[in-house]
């Protein structure tokens, strides 16, 4: 593929990482973190450190291996077709189930601006589906158009979010952070609980490693985008969430369905609250656009290697893997429709469960792949990789038995596809002799 046909450059990739990480989590997390007060900073530190270690490993892998498909490509290179397929399938399920969650979060954010749009579960589902298929249409128009949309939405949400955090620092009351640990739980337990809650906000740092087939100079741009994007998004999210805790009374913060909007309203009036609600809506839409872009890239790479059905590898006249895009959005739509009678929060939680469980397996395998691929790693890199592996394993176990069971079921559903592809390959192979 020529450089001219690779539309994603350095800024586009950084926007993809930042845009995919800053989605719904930053606007919903403060209410969940409220019981832990300032002690939540300890959990944030653990999450940021773990995500940064993983981002480093992904950056090293991207520099060492020119592959397409991110974790799938690394797993296949290190462990062969079987493990590669499992990781590719798992990450594919992660992307379309994440899209269901983000589309639902978009509907919730829109409801804060336009209550009639989400007055009933059916209307909420319709809003979520409309956003999902609008982003799908943008991506069907081509990767370049999707990248432009991602750049625009990332700027529209990152700049106001950082301004909110920096300006809000001057309005916080020190008394809001006392006592340091209002939960009364041991600090180790608080750190673990907060780190588990903030994990959803950190997912997506690996986004730059997935569409490397349409990236200019991937060995240089992908590692930089992975680390820079993770740091920018992670620090902006932590700053904003911590400021919210200092702006709102604890009881109000715990009850608020839109804590950041409530904090802006409390500090600067209704206009500021409406403006931040608009930022939250744009944020969810931008994250949805970025994850829709990714949902066809991993199956595209796996299909090119003969592990996924060939239809995933077919490109239309715009160079877009249309089948993977439409199928992924169709599955996300089915998830939304099948659960539309639930409340938005229940549907969002259910979708997160599927997405988080199926993201962590690729993280673990990617670190193990680096250990196998790197011929003679430096001692400090071994230490970083060991920390990344420990964090990924801890996070995987920390998701709980229900999440692990869902992950097992979803991975098992892909095994018949692998067996079918292997049977077809064997049937098409000419007989020996």
N, C-alpha and C positions, 0 to 999 in steps of 0.2 A: 504493500500500500504506500503510495507516495506521500511526501510531507504535505503536499497541497490538499490531499484528501483526509488529512488528520486535523480536524477543526479544533480540538481541545489543546490549548496552551497552558502556560503556568498559572495565569490569573483565573482561567476557566476552571482548572482543577482545584485551586484553592477555594474558589466559590462553591464548587461541588461538595467539597469536604465540609466547609463551614455551613453551607446551606442544608446539607443532610443532617448535620449534628444539631443545629439550632432549629428545632421544629416546635413540637407541642410541649416537650418536657420542661423547658425553662419557665413557661408561663403557668404550669400546674404544680411544679415541685414545691414552691415555698409553703403551701398549705400542708403538704405531707411532712416537710422538715420542721414545721413550727414547734412540735412538742420537744424538740431537741435544742432549740435556741442556738446560741453561739457555738455550742459543742458540735453542731453540724459541720463546722469548718474542718474538724478532724476527719469526718467521713469524706468530705469533699477532697481533702488532701490525698486520702488513700485512693479515691477514684481517679483523680487527675494523674497521680503517680502511676497507677496501674495502666491507664489508657496511654500515657506517654511512653511507657516501656513497650507496650504492644505496638504503638505507632512506630517506634524506632525499629523494632523487628520487621515490621512490614516495609519500612523504608529500605532496610538492608536487603530484604528479599527482592524488592522492586529493582534495586540497583544490580543485584547479582543475576537475576533471571528476567529475560525479556519475554514475558508471557502475556496472555490475554485471559482475563477471568479472575484475577486476584487470588483469593485463598484456594479456589479450585485448581488453578494452574500450579501453585506451589505444592499442594498436596499430591497432585498427580505426578509431578516431577520427582518428589521424594519417595512416595510410597506406591506408585502405580495406579492403574486405571480404577481398581475397586474403591480404594480410599478417596481417590480424586472424585469419583462419581458421588460418593456419599456426601463429601464436603460441598460439591457443586449443587447437589439436590437440596441439601440443608440450607445453603445460602439463598438459593432461589426461593424456597418456601419463606425464608426470612423476609425477602424483599416484598413479595406481594402481600404477606400478612401485615408487614409494617405499613404498607400503603393503605390497607383497610383501617388501621389504627389512626394514621395521620389524617386520612379523609374524614374520619369521625371527629377528630380533634378540630379540623377546619370547620365542620358544621357547628361544633360547640362555640368556637370563637365568633363565627358569623352570627350565632344566636345572641351574643352579647351586644352586637351592633344592631341587629334586626330580629327581635324576639319572635315575630310572626313566622320567620323562616324555619324555626325549629320548635314550633308550638306543639307539635305532635311527633311521635316516633317516626311516622311515615314521612313527614316533611324533613325531619333530621336525616333520615336515610337518603331521601332524594337529594338533599344538599351535598351530602358526602359523595354520592354517586356522580353528581354533576361535576364536582371538583376533580374527581378521579379521572373521568373521561375527557375533561378539558385538558388536563395535563397529558393524557395519553395522546390526544390529537396534536398537541404541541410537539411531542416526541416523534410522532409519526411523520411530522413535517421535516424531520431531520435532526441529527445530533447538533448541528450548528445552531439551529433555532432553539433547541432545548437548552444549550449552553448560554445563549443570550438571555433567555428567560431566567436562568439560574443566577447569572451575574446581577440582573436587575433586582430580583427578589432578595438576594443575599444582602445587597447594599441597603435596600429598603427596610430590612429588619435588623442588620448588625449595627448600623450607625445609631438608630434610636435606642437600641438595647444598651449599647455602651454609654451613650449620653445619659440614659436613665440611671445606670449604675454610678457614673461619676458625679452627676448632679445630686443624686439621692444621698451620696455619702455626706453631703453638707446638711442634710435634713434629718438624718437618723438621730435618735436619742440613745445615748449610752446606756440609759436605764433599761432599754428594750433588750439588751443582751445580758441582763442580770435577772435571775441567777444564770451562771454560765451553762449549767446543765439542768434545766427545769424538769426533765423527765425523771430524775432521781435514779436512773439506771446506771450501772457501771459504765465508765467511759469506753471500755473495750466493746461492750454491747451496743452502745450508741454509735460508735464508729462503724461497726459492722452493719447495723441497720441503715444508717445514712448512706453508706457506700453502695448497699444493694438498691436503695431508692434512686440514687443518682446515676446508676449504670445506664438506664434507658436514655438519659440525656447525652451520654458519651458515645452511644452507638453511631456508627457512620464514619469514624475516622479512617477506616480502610477504603472509603469510597473511591479514592483516586487510583487504587491498584486494580480496579475491576475493568474499566473500559480502555485498557492500554492500547488496544488495536486502533483506536481513533485519537490517540494522544501523540503530539509532536515531541520527539526526543524523550521517550518515557523513562529511560535510565536516569535522566537528570531531573525532569520535572515531577515525576511521581513521588520520589522520596521527599523532595522539598515540600510539595503540596500536602503530603500526609502529615508531616511534623508541624509545619506552620499552621495548617488548617486546624489541627487538633488543639494546639496551644491557644490560638485566637478564639475558637469557639468555646473551649473549656474554661478559659479565664473569664470571658464575657458572661458565660452562664453562671459561674460561681459568684462573680461580683453582683450580678443582678439579683440572684436568689438571696444572698446575704443581706443586701440593702433592703429588700422587701421585709425581711424579718425585723429590721430596725425601724421600719416606717409604720407598721400596723400593730395595734394591740393584739396580744397573743390570742385572746378568745375570738376576735374578729377574723384573724388570719386563719385559724383552724376551720372556721365555718365557711370561708369564702370559696366559691367555685371558680373564681378568677382572681387569685390573690394579687397578682402584679397590677391588674387594672384597679383593684380596690385600693392598693397602696398609692398609685398615682392620683386617684380621686381624693384620697384622704389628705395627701400632701399638697396638691396643686389645684384641685377642683375638678368638676365633672368633665370639662373640656379635655383635660389631660388624660382622664380615664378613657374617654371615647377614642382619643388618639392612640393610646396604648392598645386598646381593643382592636383597632385597625391594624396595628403592627403585628399583633398576635395572629390575626387572620392571614396577613401576608406571609408571616413566618411559616405557618402550617402549609400554605399553598406552595411556597418555595421548596420546603422540605419534600412535599409530595411530588413536585416536578422532578427533583433530583433522584428520589428513590424509584420513580417510574422509569427514568433513564436507565437505572441499573438493572431493573427487573428482567430485561432481555439480554444483558451482556454476558452473564455467567452461563445461561443455557446456550447462547451463541457459541461461546468458546468450547463448551462440552460437546456440542453437536458437530463442530468442525473437527473434533478429535474422534468422532464416531461413538460417543458415549450417550448422547441425547439424540432423540429422533432428528432426522435430517432437516425437517421443516424449520427447526429453530435456527438453522444456519443460513437459510435463504434470505437474501437482502432484496428490498424493492429498488425501484429506480433512484430513490434518494439515498440508498445505502443503509436503510433502516431495517433491522430485524423485526418486521411488522408482526409476524406470527407470535413471537415471544412477547411482544408488547401487548397485543390484544388478549392473548391467553392469560397472561399475568393479571391484567386489569379485570378480566372476566372472573378469575378466581377470587380476587379481592372483592369484587362486586357481590359474588355469591356469599362470601363471608359476611358482608354487610347486610344483605337481604335476609339471609337465614337467621340473623340475630337482631333484626331491626326493631323487634318488639321490646328489646331490653332498653334500659336507660342509656343515654350517651356514655355515662361513666362506666357502666357495666360492659358495654360493647367495646369501649376503648381498652379496658383492662383485659378483656378476653383476647383482643387482637395483640396487645403487648405481650401477653403470655406466650402466644405462638411465636412471635417475632424474636423475643429475647432468647427463648430456649434454643431456637435454631440458628442464632448468631454465634453463640458461645462455642459450639462445637468447631466451626471453622477457625475461631481464634486459637483454640488449644492446638489443633492440628497444624496450623500455620507456624506456631512457635516450634513444635516438634520437627516440622519440615526444615526450618532454618538450621536446627541442630544437625540434621542429616546432610543438608546440602553444603553448608559452610565447611570447607576442607580443614582450615586451621584457624579458628576464630581467636581473636585476641582475648586475654583474660577478662578485661572489663566488659567486652561484648558478651562473654559467657555469663557474667554476673547479671547484666541487663536482661538477657534471654531467660535466665533462671527466675528472675523477678517477674517477668512477663508471664511465664508459664505458671508460676505459683498464683498470680493474680487471676489468670484465666480459669484455672482449676477451681480456685476458691469461689469465683463468681458463678461458675457452672453448678457447683454443689449448692451454693447459696440461693439459687433460683427456686429450690424446693422440689419435692418429689412430684408434684403435679406437673410442673414445667418439664421435668426430665421425662416423665411418661409421655407427654405430648410430643416431645422431641423424638422419642423412640418410635412412636406410632407414625409420625410424619416421615421419618427416614425410612422406616419399613415399607411405607407405601411406594417409595421409589424403587425398591429392589426389583419388582417385576419388570420395570422399564429397563434396568441394567441387564437382567437376564435376557429379555427380548432383544436388546441391541447386540448382545454377544451371540445369540442364536442366529440373528440375521447376518452378522459378520462371518460366522462360521459357514453358513449356508452359501454365502456369495463367494467364499474363498475357493479358488480352483483346486481340484483334488491333487494330492501329491503324486508325483511321478507322471 
